[in-house]
Amino acid sequence: MAVACAALAVAMLIGVSVGPAGLTLGQVAAALLVKLPWLPHLAVPPVAVIIVWQVRLPRVILGALVGAMLAGSVAEAPVTMIMVAPRPPPAATPSR
């Protein structure tokens, strides 16, 4: 589980840092950190903050959520198929 979480964090970091805008990894990290209340003094171009927070980060978070939902449905499918298999009706007992 820890390996999967670490892999997800690395994939999300790569997803946020890669794009056609040409932001460096330092600019992306600074743009992520500038929203923290204890680091407001970072000098980051406003365009970098907008690109990271309004374009790249929502895309990466949405991709992670969709992947988690797909993984859950794939993991649930074999169990669901067993549970919905038709069963023969119970034997009728004569009522008196």
N, CA, C and O of each residue as an XYZ file, in Angstrom:
384
protein
N       0.815     -1.182      0.000
C       0.000      0.000      0.000
C       0.869      1.260      0.000
O       0.556      2.237     -0.681
N       1.945      1.231      0.757
C       2.830      2.391      0.816
C       3.511      2.626     -0.525
O       3.729      3.768     -0.931
N       3.840      1.547     -1.201
C       4.481      1.679     -2.512
C       3.499      2.280     -3.513
O       3.880      3.113     -4.337
N       2.249      1.866     -3.446
C       1.239      2.404     -4.358
C       1.001      3.891     -4.097
O       0.844      4.673     -5.035
N       0.975      4.277     -2.824
C       0.785      5.701     -2.497
C       1.982      6.528     -2.950
O       1.821      7.647     -3.439
N       3.177      5.980     -2.787
C       4.370      6.693     -3.239
C       4.375      6.823     -4.762
O       4.732      7.872     -5.298
N       3.981      5.763     -5.451
C       3.918      5.811     -6.911
C       2.870      6.827     -7.378
O       3.081      7.536     -8.362
N       1.748      6.891     -6.670
C       0.714      7.872     -7.012
C       1.223      9.289     -6.800
O       0.971     10.166     -7.626
N       1.939      9.524     -5.701
C       2.479     10.863     -5.433
C       3.494     11.270     -6.494
O       3.496     12.417     -6.940
N       4.354     10.342     -6.900
C       5.344     10.643     -7.941
C       4.646     10.910     -9.272
O       5.016     11.838     -9.992
N       3.644     10.106     -9.599
C       2.914     10.308    -10.857
C       2.179     11.649    -10.861
O       2.125     12.323    -11.889
N       1.615     12.035     -9.722
C       0.927     13.317     -9.647
C       1.917     14.472     -9.748
O       1.617     15.484    -10.381
N       3.084     14.338     -9.142
C       4.110     15.381     -9.246
C       4.590     15.530    -10.687
O       4.776     16.647    -11.170
N       4.786     14.420    -11.365
C       5.194     14.469    -12.775
C       4.073     15.078    -13.618
O       4.335     15.873    -14.520
N       2.828     14.707    -13.326
C       1.701     15.249    -14.078
C       1.549     16.750    -13.923
O       1.167     17.437    -14.870
N       1.845     17.265    -12.736
C       1.741     18.703    -12.508
C       2.913     19.445    -13.146
O       2.764     20.587    -13.580
N       4.073     18.802    -13.203
C       5.264     19.510    -13.688
C       5.454     19.455    -15.199
O       6.262     20.211    -15.737
N       4.736     18.584    -15.897
C       4.922     18.441    -17.342
C       3.786     19.155    -18.075
O       2.614     18.982    -17.742
N       4.148     19.953    -19.070
C       3.136     20.639    -19.858
C       3.770     21.542    -20.898
O       4.983     21.756    -20.882
N       2.966     22.070    -21.794
C       3.503     22.884    -22.884
C       3.918     24.291    -22.479
O       4.505     25.006    -23.292
N       3.634     24.712    -21.250
C       3.955     26.085    -20.845
C       5.437     26.292    -20.598
O       5.896     27.434    -20.580
N       6.192     25.237    -20.408
C       7.627     25.364    -20.225
C       8.037     25.840    -18.838
O       9.049     26.525    -18.693
N       7.268     25.488    -17.826
C       7.637     25.843    -16.463
C       8.711     24.896    -15.954
O       8.660     23.692    -16.207
N       9.684     25.447    -15.235
C      10.709     24.587    -14.654
C      10.150     23.906    -13.415
O       9.105     24.296    -12.894
N      10.863     22.880    -12.949
C      10.418     22.165    -11.759
C      10.429     23.086    -10.539
O       9.570     22.962     -9.666
N      11.373     23.989    -10.472
C      11.415     24.955     -9.372
C      10.233     25.901     -9.386
O       9.684     26.222     -8.332
N       9.830     26.356    -10.573
C       8.662     27.233    -10.672
C       7.388     26.498    -10.271
O       6.510     27.071     -9.626
N       7.292     25.234    -10.656
C       6.111     24.453    -10.296
C       6.062     24.248     -8.787
O       5.010     24.410     -8.169
N       7.202     23.892     -8.192
C       7.244     23.699     -6.744
C       6.922     24.998     -6.010
O       6.178     24.983     -5.029
N       7.466     26.108     -6.464
C       7.181     27.405     -5.837
C       5.713     27.785     -6.006
O       5.108     28.346     -5.093
N       5.138     27.483     -7.170
C       3.725     27.788     -7.399
C       2.832     26.935     -6.510
O       1.776     27.394     -6.074
N       3.241     25.704     -6.236
C       2.477     24.862     -5.320
C       2.589     25.371     -3.884
O       1.611     25.351     -3.136
N       3.775     25.823     -3.504
C       4.018     26.244     -2.127
C       3.528     27.658     -1.823
O       3.335     28.000     -0.657
N       3.323     28.483     -2.848
C       2.945     29.871     -2.609
C       1.556     29.980     -1.979
O       1.258     30.993     -1.347
N       0.711     28.986     -2.129
C      -0.634     29.019     -1.548
C      -0.635     28.658     -0.060
O      -1.650     28.834      0.613
N       0.487     28.158      0.461
C       0.552     27.835      1.880
C       0.624     29.125      2.691
O       1.324     30.056      2.293
N      -0.076     29.201      3.807
C      -0.127     30.468      4.546
C       1.209     30.877      5.161
O       1.423     32.065      5.406
N       2.095     29.949      5.413
C       3.368     30.314      6.034
C       4.470     30.584      5.019
O       5.596     30.882      5.417
N       4.188     30.493      3.728
C       5.174     30.798      2.691
C       4.638     31.800      1.662
O       4.776     31.548      0.465
N       4.049     32.899      2.060
C       3.501     33.818      1.056
C       4.565     34.712      0.414
O       4.262     35.441     -0.531
N       5.798     34.667      0.908
C       6.828     35.579      0.422
C       7.586     35.045     -0.790
O       8.532     35.689     -1.244
N       7.201     33.892     -1.324
C       7.892     33.349     -2.493
C       7.603     34.206     -3.722
O       6.470     34.629     -3.954
N       8.649     34.451     -4.499
C       8.491     35.245     -5.721
C       8.229     34.296     -6.888
O       9.144     33.668     -7.420
N       6.984     34.211     -7.261
C       6.565     33.321     -8.340
C       5.779     34.150     -9.346
O       4.932     34.952     -8.952
N       6.042     33.971    -10.634
C       5.235     34.689    -11.629
C       3.751     34.307    -11.504
O       3.433     33.127    -11.354
N       2.860     35.273    -11.564
C       1.428     34.957    -11.434
C       0.936     33.986    -12.501
O       0.009     33.213    -12.254
N       1.537     34.016    -13.667
C       1.132     33.087    -14.729
C       1.429     31.649    -14.318
O       0.640     30.748    -14.601
N       2.559     31.429    -13.654
C       2.910     30.079    -13.207
C       1.926     29.583    -12.162
O       1.541     28.413    -12.176
N       1.518     30.456    -11.262
C       0.546     30.063    -10.234
C      -0.794     29.703    -10.873
O      -1.427     28.719    -10.489
N      -1.217     30.498    -11.840
C      -2.487     30.225    -12.522
C      -2.414     28.915    -13.293
O      -3.349     28.117    -13.248
N      -1.311     28.688    -13.999
C      -1.176     27.459    -14.784
C      -1.200     26.241    -13.880
O      -1.876     25.256    -14.175
N      -0.465     26.306    -12.780
C      -0.381     25.136    -11.900
C      -1.696     24.909    -11.164
O      -2.192     23.782    -11.150
N      -2.275     25.933    -10.557
C      -3.440     25.760     -9.701
C      -4.762     25.668    -10.452
O      -5.700     25.046     -9.952
N      -4.867     26.270    -11.643
C      -6.147     26.262    -12.342
C      -6.181     25.360    -13.563
O      -7.256     25.084    -14.095
N      -5.016     24.893    -14.018
C      -5.016     24.032    -15.202
C      -4.470     22.642    -14.863
O      -5.155     21.635    -15.043
N      -3.241     22.602    -14.374
C      -2.576     21.312    -14.206
C      -3.057     20.532    -12.987
O      -3.327     19.336    -13.092
N      -3.168     21.181    -11.843
C      -3.535     20.466    -10.619
C      -4.953     19.888    -10.684
O      -5.133     18.736    -10.289
N      -5.965     20.616    -11.157
C      -7.289     19.988    -11.278
C      -7.293     18.801    -12.236
O      -7.989     17.815    -11.997
N      -6.520     18.889    -13.319
C      -6.455     17.776    -14.271
C      -5.847     16.547    -13.620
O      -6.340     15.436    -13.815
N      -4.784     16.730    -12.849
C      -4.104     15.611    -12.207
C      -4.978     15.009    -11.107
O      -5.051     13.787    -10.975
N      -5.634     15.848    -10.326
C      -6.505     15.334     -9.261
C      -7.689     14.576     -9.860
O      -8.060     13.516     -9.356
N      -8.281     15.104    -10.922
C      -9.383     14.409    -11.579
C      -8.924     13.070    -12.147
O      -9.641     12.074    -12.050
N      -7.736     13.044    -12.736
C      -7.205     11.781    -13.247
C      -6.986     10.756    -12.143
O      -7.251      9.570    -12.337
N      -6.507     11.203    -10.988
C      -6.310     10.290     -9.859
C      -7.644      9.759     -9.346
O      -7.756      8.579     -9.012
N      -8.653     10.623     -9.281
C      -9.972     10.169     -8.827
C     -10.599      9.169     -9.797
O     -11.157      8.158     -9.372
N     -10.511      9.446    -11.081
C     -11.059      8.525    -12.085
C     -10.318      7.192    -12.032
O     -10.940      6.133    -12.119
N      -8.991      7.239    -11.888
C      -8.226      6.004    -11.768
C      -8.601      5.207    -10.536
O      -8.664      3.979    -10.590
N      -8.851      5.885     -9.425
C      -9.258      5.190     -8.203
C     -10.635      4.545     -8.375
O     -10.869      3.431     -7.908
N     -11.540      5.254     -9.048
C     -12.868      4.668     -9.278
C     -12.796      3.467    -10.213
O     -13.479      2.467     -9.991
N     -11.984      3.556    -11.245
C     -11.829      2.420    -12.150
C     -11.184      1.235    -11.446
O     -11.579      0.090    -11.665
N     -10.196      1.503    -10.606
C      -9.552      0.418     -9.866
C     -10.545     -0.243     -8.920
O     -10.538     -1.464     -8.761
N     -11.393      0.555     -8.295
C     -12.410     -0.010     -7.415
C     -13.415     -0.859     -8.158
O     -13.825     -1.908     -7.662
N     -13.819     -0.424     -9.340
C     -14.792     -1.209    -10.104
C     -14.176     -2.488    -10.646
O     -14.851     -3.513    -10.731
N     -12.898     -2.439    -11.014
C     -12.223     -3.651    -11.493
C     -12.042     -4.640    -10.347
O     -12.187     -5.847    -10.539
N     -11.726     -4.135     -9.158
C     -11.550     -5.016     -8.003
C     -12.880     -5.588     -7.539
O     -12.910     -6.685     -6.980
N     -13.976     -4.880     -7.755
C     -15.279     -5.329     -7.306
C     -15.946     -6.292     -8.298
O     -16.816     -7.068     -7.901
N     -15.562     -6.257     -9.555
C     -16.247     -7.027    -10.593
C     -16.300     -8.531    -10.317
O     -17.379     -9.110    -10.449
N     -15.210     -9.198     -9.945
C     -15.331    -10.644     -9.703
C     -16.262    -10.972     -8.545
O     -16.964    -11.981     -8.594
N     -16.283    -10.153     -7.518
C     -17.163    -10.406     -6.380
C     -18.615    -10.196     -6.778
O     -19.485    -10.967     -6.375
N     -18.880     -9.176     -7.551
C     -20.245     -8.881     -7.966
C     -20.793     -9.985     -8.858
O     -21.967    -10.340     -8.751
N     -19.967    -10.526     -9.728
C     -20.433    -11.576    -10.624
C     -20.834    -12.829     -9.854
O     -21.773    -13.523    -10.243
N     -20.141    -13.115     -8.786
C     -20.499    -14.281     -7.986
C     -21.803    -14.022     -7.253
O     -22.635    -14.919     -7.120
N     -21.981    -12.810     -6.783
C     -23.168    -12.501     -5.994
C     -24.430    -12.429     -6.837
O     -25.509    -12.704     -6.311
N     -24.358    -12.082     -8.091
C     -25.561    -11.949     -8.908
C     -25.828    -13.177     -9.764
O     -26.725    -13.159    -10.606
N     -25.069    -14.234     -9.562
C     -25.304    -15.457    -10.329
C     -26.678    -16.018     -9.957
O     -27.047    -16.047     -8.782
N     -27.413    -16.454    -10.941
C     -28.755    -16.972    -10.640
C     -28.660    -18.253     -9.808
O     -27.821    -19.121    -10.050
N     -29.530    -18.331     -8.843
C     -29.599    -19.529     -8.000
C     -30.936    -20.212     -8.248
O     -31.925    -19.568     -8.594
N     -30.947    -21.502     -8.068
C     -32.238    -22.201     -8.260
C     -33.222    -21.772     -7.165
O     -32.819    -21.480     -6.040
N     -34.497    -21.738     -7.500
C     -35.476    -21.346     -6.491
C     -35.529    -22.397     -5.370
O     -35.234    -23.569     -5.605
N     -35.893    -21.989     -4.185
C     -35.979    -22.967     -3.091
C     -37.102    -23.953     -3.357
O     -38.088    -23.636     -4.022
N     -36.932    -25.156     -2.824
C     -37.966    -26.198     -3.023
C     -39.242    -25.754     -2.334
O     -39.236    -25.274     -1.201
N     -40.334    -25.932     -3.059
C     -41.631    -25.543     -2.506
C     -42.085    -26.581     -1.504
O     -42.058    -27.781     -1.777
N     -42.496    -26.119     -0.365
C     -43.032    -27.036      0.642
C     -44.547    -26.925      0.625
O     -45.099    -25.829      0.534
N     -45.197    -28.041      0.711
C     -46.677    -27.979      0.680
C     -47.208    -27.293      1.944
O     -46.772    -27.586      3.058
N     -48.128    -26.406      1.752
C     -48.725    -25.719      2.894
C     -49.957    -26.472      3.348
O     -50.713    -26.972      2.514
N     -50.175    -26.563      4.623
C     -51.329    -27.326      5.123
C     -52.313    -26.452      5.757
O     -53.345    -26.926      6.233
